[in-house]
Structure formats: C-alpha cells, structure tokens
Amino acid sequence: MSGNAAIYLNNSASTYPRPGEVYQAVVRYLNSIPHHPGRAGLDVPDADISMSCRMQIAQLLNVPDMSNIILNSGATESLNTIISGLLKCSAHVIITATEHNSVLRPLYRLERDRLIELTVLDCDADGYVNPEQFSRAIRKTTSMILVNHCSNVTGAIQDMKAISTIAHDAGAMLVVDGSQSAGLYSVDVMRDGIDAFVFAGHKFLYGLAGIGGFYLHPDISLPPLMVGGTGVRSQLLYQPSERPILYESGTPNMAGIAALNAGVQYVLKTGVTQMRRRIVSIVRQLYEILSQIPEVIVYAANLGGNSSMLSFNVRGIAPEETAYLLEQSFGILTRSGLHCAPLIHACIGSEPKGCVRVSPSVFTTEEQICRLGEAVQKIACMELCV
Amino acid sequence: MNVIQTKHIEDCFDGSYVYELSFSEPITESFIVSMSAGSVMQYFSDFSRPFFRIIDSDFMIKGVEGSRMLRIISYQAFEKTLETINQRINQHLSKLNRKETQWVND
C-alpha cells in the first residue's frame, strides 16, 4: 500500500485486503463452468469446493463430522435459524449486553410477542461478563444461553468453557456467536462444550460478504428456516432430513464458498495464534499512542490493547465526526457509532453516540497505525486550536 | 461549480437536519471563503486535506478541501438554509466570472 493510499481499519466489519489466494479462488470459480454439488457440472477432482470448505471449517472448529457444518448467507441467517427453530414457547434465554443486533432483534421480537423470556446480563467496562452472572440468572425454564464470543466493540473474549458448564448443568444449550472470533481465536466445540457456533465468512475467515454458516451439535434437532431445492433427493416432496442439505435449500453462493474455502485454508496455513498475535501487537501499538493523548478516551482500557480491536472517542467530538475527519481528511477508514451492538455502550461508558472503532488485520502495518495516531492527535487538537 | 445532488442524511433528536451536497467540481479554498461570508469559519490547514467548518446561527457547514461533498447541519427548515447556501454559491460564481472576464480583458 503506498503512502497516500487509503488505510482500511474496519476489518471487524469486513476484512480488506484479503489474501491473494482468495481473489484467485473467486476468479478461478467465475472462469469455470458452474459446478453445483449434486446438481450439475463436470465431474472433476476437487471440484466440490463446498465439501473442501466444510472440511476445513470442521478442522478449524474441531468438529468431528463435517456434515454438521452448515453453509448459508452468514451469521444473521444462522442466528435467525437457531433462534426461531430452537426456542419453544415460554423458554427463558440468557444473553449479554455485548450482543449484536443479529441476536438482539430476533430475541426481542420473540419477547415482545410474549413467546420467550429474556435476561440480558451487563458486562463490565471492558466488555467481560463474569460466568457467575450466568449462574445467578439461570431459571428452571432456561433453555438457551446465547453469547457473543468476542465483542465487536471492545474485543473482550468470554469464557466459553465456564459458561457451557453452567448451561449444561441447568439443562440449557450454549449457542455462540463467533462472528468476530472465528479465525482469530482457538475455537474447539468439543473442548468448550458448544452446542451451536455461528461464523461469518467475511471477517477473519477472509471470505466474502454473503457467506457464513454455523456448526450444530449432532444431537440437536432444529427445523430449517427455509425449505426448497437441494439438488439431490428431488423425488421427496418434503425437505430431506440429513445434514447439511436440511438447512441448505436453494442454489448455493459458490463464489462465496470458493472465497471462504481459500480464506479458511489461509487461516489454517498461517495459524490462528500467529494471526491473532500479529493483530494484537498492532492494537497494542495503537493503544500506546492513543493513551498518551489526554483528549482521547480509550474504552476497555484495562485490556491495555491486548485485543483484536480498539474503540475510542475524542473528548468534545462526536464519534461520527471523528470518523468523518479520519476518512475525509486523512484517508483512514474506521467505523463509528453503536456498531450494531446498542446495549454495550451503557456498560463501557460510550453512551449515547457510541465510539470510533479501529480494527486492523494481519495486513495492517505499523506505519499505518502511526499515521492514524498522528491524525487522531491533530483531531484532538482541533477544538483547542480554534 | 453546481450542486449535482442533495441528499437527506438524517433528522436529529435536537431538531436539526443533516444534508449532504455533492458538487460538480472539487471544493476549493476560495469556494470555502465565499461560503463563509457572514459566518464564522474554522479552517484546519494542518490536516492532510484541510477540514473546514462554517458556523452560522441557523446552520453549520463542514467539509474537506478537495472533496466534492459537504455536510450541512441545518437548525431551521432546510429549504431556508439551502436558499442562503445557493446565494453564497452564486456570489462565488459571479466572483469567479468577474475574475475570468478581467483576465480575458487583461
């Protein structure tokens, strides 16, 4: 990236740039005769990209049987499928203040319609929820704990193992929104006792927007959100019951799957720990710079930058104004506002307008972070200079 | 220098309205000066692309030199603000025309 090129620091929304292999995989797919598994296309070796993709995601999450990896349009579809399919009338659900609207809105709708009861646990100023809070919130009717593994505002990571023990002791299931953690943190659904794990393809799995999916424990019965053509067993007038096709109706997003396949391959090859270390070192560098500027409020400051992202505000300047200045005057793209996680801001102190979030990727350089630091310094001086 | 698009961004809780104007050409320093006639101007020249704010009792304009867009936060009906802005744009254009004519005559 040249000195004057735009600096992209909004990887928690969608990652950019992607590894070269991802672009090559998409171009290769688009230049090939369309191949849809079970439907049509030339029978060539390794043509079944979706099988390869499923296999690699299973490896990433330590899922023994890859048929329990469902591919769809992403985390929102996955969460809607799980929430609408698994919650019975009068069920009690526990979530946290760190949740994204893709969790909040489906659940709040069910609560408004008096179909479920909902408990929202506050997090601390860094975005953590103490597992004991879950224990205290458990009721006889609790059937699900749904937790954001990695906050998309502070990067705080919840203790999956501890929460799953609490859930299972109460006869409830643990559903994990891994949109921000998949590809960045070690996820082992067996070790951590996760019953369903949702992932987005366009963040730290380096795929495209419009692809993602979920893992579902083999013993959990879940009706599909949609039914329709599956390309196989077409003589059946009802949806086939076997996974993954039970949940994969309609022509699949093969360009997205090709990208995700290449992205996950890159993650596996590079190593999750290696990728996270690189990103955390960049965030720590930014934390060191911003925490020296008196006009800057760094949120989740106790993490000391040991996170995959960093959120801040400049005193006296609205976050959207700071982000606007960074983008328009300095060519630095961040994200401002509530980040689709409206409840966390009361807990971390960024109410009512939210904050500016900086989320680097493995491709972010130290020089880019220095440029961001200089830009924030100038913005911070702005009000003092007039 | 013409306005090619007026986009309504949002209505704020405080009763103000946010609009975005797109121009046919990039915003220049002389345009900023013309737009600030009768208002307070803040100009941050040390930014990579200078940022400016024009503060008036009825509205605030903010933007970046070199960009084709600026934002207006209107504290009154936007039509009234737009009227003022159009007057200032026209004054800027006639100033430019005068300069061009002068240059041709010279």
Chai-1 contact restraints between the chains, C-beta under 6 A:
chainA,res_idxA,chainB,res_idxB,connection_type,confidence,min_distance_angstrom,max_distance_angstrom,comment,restraint_id
A,L325,B,F51,contact,1.0,0.0,6.0,A-B,restraint_1
A,Q328,B,V64,contact,1.0,0.0,6.0,A-B,restraint_2
A,Q328,B,S67,contact,1.0,0.0,6.0,A-B,restraint_3
A,S329,B,F47,contact,1.0,0.0,6.0,A-B,restraint_4
A,S329,B,S48,contact,1.0,0.0,6.0,A-B,restraint_5
A,S329,B,R49,contact,1.0,0.0,6.0,A-B,restraint_6
A,S329,B,F51,contact,1.0,0.0,6.0,A-B,restraint_7
A,S329,B,V64,contact,1.0,0.0,6.0,A-B,restraint_8
A,F330,B,S48,contact,1.0,0.0,6.0,A-B,restraint_9
A,V386,B,Q42,contact,1.0,0.0,6.0,A-B,restraint_10
